[in-house]
Amino acid sequence: MTLTHWQNQLESWLDQHHTMDDGAHDIAHFRRVWKTAQQLNQAEGQQADELVLLAAAYLHDIISLPKDHPERHLSSRLAAREAVFILNELGFPAELIPATCHAIEAHSFSAALPAETLEAKLLQDADRMEALGAIGLARVFYTSGRMQRAMFDPFDPLARHRPLDDLAYALDHFFVKLYKVADSMQTSAGRAMALQRRHVLERYVEDLLQEL
């Protein structure tokens, strides 16, 4: 069976069973992660199993606890466990399920699990890429708005005279986490892409400061 077949199967299952009101972790996010994972795999020599990558990309956030949930760090483990049932239900090749679940478990920043396979490294890079660039810019303010956090401190946007606090200000999250994401990439292709996308965030901060 082709990748297109399995992509259609996964999208159909998600359409029927997965309800998600979080626009940062919706099916459009799954599609982007899959596309980015493909791009990175191609740049790395097309060595990864694309079917494992596909399934992991579409199911990595099948369970995604809110960022302020006390058990947020368990989301990827719970998602991997749920993925086993979904993939078995769809008749996915049984021999590929362990690798798919490992990639799902290891993708999460908060889980802090080592990515031990190329597929896991590519998925982790592709998912973290969503925190950078124009998409990352949109997502950080979208998520902060949902959590009722201010866009920035109007009196000290760069936190020069106060501690950084991304629980209060969206812009602080750039310095607390987002800029560092680019340094956490597992593949050379991921690092190159992440550097380009980090520049988008840096340029935005420069433009914001000029306007302020």
N, C-alpha and C positions, 0 to 999 in steps of 0.2 A: 504494500500500500504506500502511496506517495505522501510527501509532506503536506501537500494540499489537502489530501483526504483527511489527515489527522488534524490539520488546522481547522478544517470545517467541522470535524467531530467535536473538538474542544470548544470552538466558538458556539456551536449549537448547545452543548451542555451548559456552558456559562449563561447563555441567553435564557435557558429554561430554569436553571437552578440557582444562579448566583445573583443575589440582590446586593448592590453596593451603592450607597449614597455619597461615597467619597470620590469626588472627581479626580483626585490624585492617584487613586488605586482602582480605576475602572478598566473596562476592556480596552479602551484606547491606550492606557498605560501598558497593558499586557502586549498589545500589538507593537508598540514602540520598542519595548524591551526585546521582543523577538527580532525585530528588524535590526536593532543595534547589535544584538548578539551575532546575527548573521554577518554583518559588516565586519565586526571584530574577528570572527572566525576566518573569514576570507583573507583579511589582512595578516592573520597569523599562520596562513598556509592551508586552511581548510582541513585541519586535522581532527576537529571535534565531531562527535556524533550529532548530526543536526536534528534527529528525531528526539534525542534526549534534551537538547537545547530548546526545541519547540515546546515540548510538554512542560518543561520546567519554567519557561518564560510565561506560559499561559496560566500556570497554577501556583506560581511562587507566592502570590498574595491572596490565595483562595481564603486564607484566614489572616487578617491583618488587624490586630488590636490597635486602638487609638494610641497616639504618641504619648498621651499622658496616663495610659493604663499602667498599673503597677506590674503587670506581667507582660508588658510589651516585648521584652526580650525573648519570650517563648513563642512569638507569632510564627516564626519560620519552622520551628519544630512541629507546631500544630498544623501548619499548612502542609508539611511533608507527610504527616500522618493521614490527613484528609485526602491528599493526592493519591495515596495507595488505593483507597476505596474507589475514587473516581476513575483512575486508570484501569483498574480491574473491571469496573462496570462497562467501560468502553471497549474492552478487549485489547488493550494496549499490550505490546510484546512484554511478557513477564520478565524476561532477562534484562530489560532496560529500566525497569522500575527502580531498583536500588540506586542506580546512577542518577536517575531523575530526582529521586528524593534527597540524595546527598546534595545535589546542586541547589535544591530548594532550601534545605536546612542551612547551607553555608552562605546563602546570598545576603542575609540580613546583617546590617551594620551593628545593631544592638545585640545580636546573638553571639557575636565574636567567636565564630567557629571557623577553623581553617578550611579553605577550599583545597581539596586534595586531588581533584581531577581538572582537566582542561575545561570540560563543560561547566563545572562549578565556578572556575575562575572567570570564564567568559560571561556567565549569567550574572555573577557578582559585579563585574565591570559594567555590563549593560544596564543593570538596575541602578547602580550608583551614578551612572551618567545622567539619569533623570533628575539628579539634584543639581546639575550644572547647566550652563547655557541658558537659552531663552526659555526652555521648558522648566528648568530648575528655578528660574526667576519667577515664572508664573506660579509654580507649585508652592514655593515657600510663602508667598503672600496669600495664596488661596488657603493653605493649611493654617497659617497664622490667623487669618480672618475667621476661619471656622472655630478656632480655639480662643477667639476674642482677645488676641494679642495686638498691641499697637504696631504700626508699620515701623516706626523708629522713634528714638528719643529726639524731639525737635531741638532741644538745647545742647545735646551732646551726642550726635548720631554715631560718632566713632568710638564712644566710650573712653575718651581720653582722661576724664576726671571721675570715672565711676567704674565699678566692675561690669564686665560683660554679663548680660542677662537675656538669653534668648527665650526665656519663659515669659518675658515682658515685651520684648521688641523683636520683630521679624528680622530687621537688618542685623541685629547682633548675631543671628544664626549664621550669617555669612562667615563671621570670624570665629565663632565657636566650632562650627562643623563643616560648612560647605566648601570653603577653600581647602580644607584638609582632605576632603574626599578625593580630590585629584591625586593626592600623594598615596592613596590606598589602593590604586589600581593594580591588578595582578598581572596584566599582559602589557607588552610594549605598545601594541596598538591601542589599548585602553588608555595608557598613560599619555600618548600623543593626542588622542581625541579629547581626553579630559583637560589637558592643558589649554587647548583651543577654547573649550567651553568655559573654563574658569576665567579666561580673559573677558568673556561676555559679562560675567558678574562683576569683574573688576571695573570694566568700562561703565557699567551701570552705576556703581558706587561713585565713580568720578563725576558722572553726569548729575547724579542726585545732589552731590555736594555743591556743584556749581549752581544748581537751581536754588538750593537752600541759602 
